[in-house]
Amino acid sequence: MKRILLFVLTNVMVVAVLGVVASLLGVNRFLTANGLNLTALLGFALVMGFGGAIISLLISKPMAKWTAGLRMIDNPQSPDEAWIVGTVRKFADKAGIGMPEVGIFEGEPNAFATGAFKNSSLVAVSTGLLQNMTREEVEAVIGHEVAHIANGDMVTMTLIQGVMNTFVVFLSRVIGYAVDSFLRRGDDRSSGPGIGYYVSTIVLDIVLGFAAAIVVAWFSRQREFRADAGAAALMGNRQPMMNALARLGGLPAGELPKAVEAMGITGAMGKLFATHPPIEERIAALQNAR
């Protein structure tokens, strides 16, 4: 709940700072002269930036169950299922969080955690993970996902995404009005937005959206290092996490639904937009940890 309040407060403060800066730079007078209300724009940016992100967070668990096709382990039906649930419970107790829901999904080796609250979260592992890794390695992967929950990574990722969304919405429309004003200088027929505004806003939403995605992906990569270290701490030994990562590096990575892709144990390795660092860097970080 503290992180949710922080999320709300941060977004409100971002909007307040944007408003103060716009007033000090005289942007508000420019916008008003061109038919745009700064207060309305700030409110719109807040709703679009904060609203979409918080809704995604709140529905993250049911969406994960649906899109990943999870089979929930409410009552373990086999020794393996009992072991998985017991391992999640052991790490949850050690991390000081509520017992997450536990699920299994069909697919190549992967796992993820999601949920809006630390004490009402979800941990899921794939059949490929269970079939291709030793129990100790699977235990390390589960520890990694529990560490994500304990670190509040789902809320923090949403916070970062919400702040980025707010900036994108606000800046694209301010710049769009500036472009439109330049293109229509000397035209007194209407003070409302013209084609220049709409085209500029669409283009800037895309361009700035890509820039925001780079920032979010960078933070996601740092979060993976912390979760690896968290798994090592929960197990009291970093070697199992290193072994698990080495094993994953030699197996085909399972693709996750977009809704939970950033929360998986592995992910796309495409440079600036990668949500996960290369396996080699993660292993090196654990080796160099003190």
Summary of the structure (lengths in Angstrom):
residues: 290
radius of gyration: 22.5
end to end distance: 31.9
largest distance: 77.8
contacts: 977
relative contact order: 0.14
helix: 68%
strand: 8%
